Amino acid sequence: MGLGYLHSFLMEHKINSEQINLDNLLHRKADFWKKFDTYGTLTDDSIIEQYINGDDVDFDFDTIYIFLMNAMDWKQYDMIAVSYDIAFLRDIYAPAFFKFLHEIAIIYKIPIVFGGLGFASLDILKICKRFDFIKYACFGKIDSINLESFLKIIQYENKGDVDLKKLQNICYRNESSRVCANFAKNAPSPKIEKNYIVKPFYDLKNSKGFGITYSDFCEIDSGLPSNFFNDDLEISIIPYRFSVNCINKCAFCMCSAEGYRFTFKEAEKVADDLDRLVQENASNCFMFLNSMINFSKKYLSKILNLMQKRNIQIYFTDSAEVFGMDDELLQIIREMGGIGLWYGLECPSDRLLKFIHKRCSVQEAESVLKRSDDLGIWNGVNLISGLPQESDADMEMSINFIKRNIGIVDMWQVTPFYLVKSKFLEYPKKYGIIIRNREVVDDKGEGDLIMASFDEENGLRWEEKREKTAKNFKLLLETIDNHAVVPNLSNMTLLFFLYKKFNSSKSRVKDWLIKNYKGYAPKIRITGLEKTA
């Protein structure tokens, strides 16, 4: 989604840009996927530097590297901006990807800019110091601050008349090649934010590597039966959001921190956007990226009425909260075109739900999931292992919740706990947290913390907590794998494809997956804990 907002922002300032989905281009190569399936993730990412430096490595990265170098005429670009995730440093194609960027920067003298929502400030500093071909980096989500900073970077490259020290949320190399970092002093105001992130533009019909067909699926995924469908429908998923931040103030989440206020776009403009995006991209599949779609029944009802009047028919997935959800709201979401919802439950323990301010109970969550399933919505649940004060009894409740609801929950996302800028960080004593490491925060106390070390008051020390978090993370994944009724889809594009093929019938989609789809065995990777199983 960030690419769409960035692309639109640059267009408004009369700067030409092109969107390229290298991930999709890579994944269409069946031989690459066979390598991924065999090797999983890197156990030691220092192999990236070894490969860049020309050292002997025990893997054929050259095939991927050559493909990337020849994928586009790279010398035609004045700048290359890369949206990346820190977790991908351990992906099997990371060495080839980083060598490709290194060569582009050296051969064609093209400045490389790194960014992406998956980067916290510490990650950005580490990455920039580690790879000297990265000239700039922006961290955090796409917002008015980052868009303005990116525009100034372009201006600096063209004219050199910008003081980089005054830009916010960026890293850059100064005249001595020293990596410098500037943090934003405050979160952007909702009023300003509305003027920046309301008109994403993708141009998927002309962009490289976005659309994918069922034949493509069969090439890259041996779990799919080939020639099952007569036609070869192409699916392009359009990312979009109409709200910023969240009305819930969960203690572990950045949205709970001071300065992060909730705002949303007018219903009429949402309908305008959806209509325009469908026409521009010849696609009606959307991945909504709101933190909580069900923040207002009246608002969603208004959007639905506008969609019906204008005959806007779409399919979409989004995130939701148990709090505030009822039968009528679920029905509205389904009629809008909702086919999948990710529920941020985090910890199916009433004690922990109260501790993190979720404003719901386990019983309420199970009731909402049941009604959602009855309406034909593909249910996803987010779980977190390692929350502060998590006990063995809490973990047992999570395991039992999975077993009880495996028939109505179709997707699971398990994440180890990250300590970021949040209520937990702002008021650690209130939550029984003793922070041991603040080195990743700048001297003014600004910026984000990711995986900062902490002890629990009257609980585990960090060394024990880290080990316990990794153990519970693996235990949750194993419980899901051992009891799953349908494959735990990581490929949401396939879900859109099947819902379109089976006329939005969840039962038919589910039956087809159970009978026909084996998919890939999951790779257990504990991001941020420096441990791979």
Beta strands, then each sheet from edge to edge (+ up, - down):
strand 1: 80-83
strand 2: 112-115
strand 3: 134-138
strand 4: 170-173
strand 5: 179-182
strand 6: 212-213
strand 7: 234-235
strand 8: 237-240
strand 9: 243-244
strand 10: 263-264
strand 11: 285-288
strand 12: 315-320
strand 13: 338-346
strand 14: 378-385
strand 15: 411-416
strand 16: 433-435
strand 17: 454-456
strand 18: 525-526
strand 19: 531-532
sheet 1: 1+ 2+ 3+ 4- 5+
sheet 2: 6+ 7-
sheet 3: 8+ 11+ 12+ 13+ 14+ 15+
sheet 4: 9+ 10-
sheet 5: 16+ 17-
sheet 6: 18+ 19-
end
